[in-house]
Amino acid sequence: MGIEEKIKYLPPDLQKEVDRFIDSLIRRKKKEPSFSWAGALREYRDRFTSVELQKKALEWR
């Protein structure tokens, strides 16, 4: 039995819920990471090593 056939067995209120859930899955799938933050700390490149930054990040947690 396919998904469409299964949905037909549900009452109308649950069919609407399934429809909203599917829409949310489609929206989630379309989102791609923007990486807008990439290069934001470029000015600190020569001041800190990646290991130093990792240690600092652990301290901040």
ChimeraX attribute file (.defattr): number of C-alpha atoms within 10 A of each C-alpha:
attribute: neighborCount
match mode: 1-to-1
recipient: residues
	/A:1	5
	/A:2	6
	/A:3	7
	/A:4	8
	/A:5	9
	/A:6	10
	/A:7	15
	/A:8	11
	/A:9	10
	/A:10	12
	/A:11	9
	/A:12	11
	/A:13	9
	/A:14	13
	/A:15	15
	/A:16	13
	/A:17	11
	/A:18	14
	/A:19	13
	/A:20	12
	/A:21	12
	/A:22	12
	/A:23	12
	/A:24	11
	/A:25	11
	/A:26	11
	/A:27	10
	/A:28	10
	/A:29	9
	/A:30	8
	/A:31	8
	/A:32	7
	/A:33	6
	/A:34	7
	/A:35	7
	/A:36	7
	/A:37	7
	/A:38	8
	/A:39	9
	/A:40	8
	/A:41	8
	/A:42	8
	/A:43	9
	/A:44	9
	/A:45	10
	/A:46	7
	/A:47	7
	/A:48	10
	/A:49	10
	/A:50	9
	/A:51	9
	/A:52	10
	/A:53	11
	/A:54	11
	/A:55	10
	/A:56	11
	/A:57	10
	/A:58	8
	/A:59	8
	/A:60	7
	/A:61	5
